[in-house]
Amino acid sequence: MSDMRFEAPATVDAAVALLAGAKGITRILAGGTDVMVQLHADMVEPELLVDIKRIPDLHGIKKEAGGWRIGAAVSGMQMMDHKEFAKAWPGVIDGVKLIGSMQVKGRATVAGNLCNASPAADSVPSLLASGAIVSIAGPNGKREAPAAQIATAPGKTSLAKGEFITSIFIPDAPPHTGSAYLRFTPRTEMDIAVVGVAVSLTLDNAGKCTAATMSLGAVAATALMVEDAAKALVGSTVDAAALDRLAAAASAACRPIDDKRGTKEFRIKVAGVLARRVAAIALERAKGN
Amino acid sequence: MARHYVSCRINGDETEYLCDTSQSLLDVLRDELELTGTKEGCATGDCGACSITIDGVLVCSCLVLGAEMNGKTIETIEGMAKGEKLHPLQEKFIEHVALQCGICTPGLLIASKNLLERNPNPTEEEIRFWLAGNLCRCTGYNNIVDAVTAAAKELRGA
């Protein structure tokens, strides 16, 4: 660790050049709440750390045509404090609020939560359910990818060597859209999801569901999109029968492991229970929009 | 290996230091600047003993690199009392016996001060949620919540 270089470039291009010039392991330092723990535990010995927080373009939550752009250096606390965004995508904020402590939220970024690729990451299911698209910079230029395609396995991402996320674009929620996220944990705070469920749904003026997405966390190697969520809810008023179908779809999509936080059977059962509860919250929020 | 030169403001004082890449801000505060009021508990961001603020944002100093701090404004527990005059939170922690061994106390005071700056009149629930990242293994928390509530009242002039 004594040979580790630290750089804090002022532009994305400079960061790309630094990363491209490194032969060994590199790490991006945004919030640092995962990287610092890995360094402390000697889990990784990077040749180069690139602090991206001195890049002005990577800061700020900006309203753009068609959606919201969240810079890769934006902390969870900044997202929670952004009233307009929090009103547009309460499900994303539900997830952010559950990440670590206030201290951790003061530093941790959603882009980092995505790149850390923990299956239990609390902000990720809502990002997936929102249809978020990430912008990526790297040695071969810039590209975009759905947030759902970033994590590929626990701790692994589809980002190539030298690539990093510069921002996350979350599309505008249509009128009468509600989103929500709940997780199951033994404690209310400072815990890791045993199961997490995010739902986003849109109603027409008559209160009938016209679109629905659901994403599950901690029940597979990565957060999952549940394609059958739309089949369960669209066309209904999100009534009891529709919620039964949604719960069944959630449980059917789970491919969990047994671990100290929960058994397979428990996770499959709880995914259904949470799907029902989350959809009910999303429905109330949709009616209020 | 070149060390990093950092210039920042700590508790109102212009401060300069040299650090290695691998040193956390907590290491710098304690080992380079002898500001040992900030404690190390877990060094993984779980216990809150190392809580400080950077540009007014509450963070764990164990999860920050010393090298990142150029131009930043840092507040630690050493800046809380003004000379001999304790901050109302410090007075109420003593009055309500909100500490026993004292290791968590600097972090809890910093976190509580940051809460009251954002929300001068927090409910008990808001206090407990805000302080969820500050672990205390002695008190059972009730006296801490009482102390913060009492300090908030005093600071509001109520």
Chai-1 contact restraints between the chains, C-beta under 6 A:
chainA,res_idxA,chainB,res_idxB,connection_type,confidence,min_distance_angstrom,max_distance_angstrom,comment,restraint_id
A,M1,B,S22,contact,1.0,0.0,6.0,A-B,restraint_1
A,S2,B,M1,contact,1.0,0.0,6.0,A-B,restraint_2
A,M4,B,T21,contact,1.0,0.0,6.0,A-B,restraint_3
A,F6,B,T21,contact,1.0,0.0,6.0,A-B,restraint_4
A,F6,B,A67,contact,1.0,0.0,6.0,A-B,restraint_5
A,G32,B,L63,contact,1.0,0.0,6.0,A-B,restraint_6
A,T33,B,G45,contact,1.0,0.0,6.0,A-B,restraint_7
A,T33,B,L63,contact,1.0,0.0,6.0,A-B,restraint_8
A,M36,B,L63,contact,1.0,0.0,6.0,A-B,restraint_9
A,V37,B,T44,contact,1.0,0.0,6.0,A-B,restraint_10
A,H40,B,A43,contact,1.0,0.0,6.0,A-B,restraint_11
A,D51,B,E68,contact,1.0,0.0,6.0,A-B,restraint_12
A,S101,B,A132,contact,1.0,0.0,6.0,A-B,restraint_13
A,S101,B,G133,contact,1.0,0.0,6.0,A-B,restraint_14
A,M102,B,L58,contact,1.0,0.0,6.0,A-B,restraint_15
A,M102,B,W130,contact,1.0,0.0,6.0,A-B,restraint_16
A,M102,B,G133,contact,1.0,0.0,6.0,A-B,restraint_17
A,Q103,B,G48,contact,1.0,0.0,6.0,A-B,restraint_18
A,Q103,B,S51,contact,1.0,0.0,6.0,A-B,restraint_19
A,Q103,B,L58,contact,1.0,0.0,6.0,A-B,restraint_20
A,Q103,B,V59,contact,1.0,0.0,6.0,A-B,restraint_21
A,Q103,B,C60,contact,1.0,0.0,6.0,A-B,restraint_22
A,Q103,B,G133,contact,1.0,0.0,6.0,A-B,restraint_23
A,V104,B,G45,contact,1.0,0.0,6.0,A-B,restraint_24
A,G106,B,V57,contact,1.0,0.0,6.0,A-B,restraint_25
A,G106,B,L58,contact,1.0,0.0,6.0,A-B,restraint_26
A,G106,B,V59,contact,1.0,0.0,6.0,A-B,restraint_27
A,R107,B,V59,contact,1.0,0.0,6.0,A-B,restraint_28
A,E189,B,A132,contact,1.0,0.0,6.0,A-B,restraint_29
A,M190,B,A132,contact,1.0,0.0,6.0,A-B,restraint_30
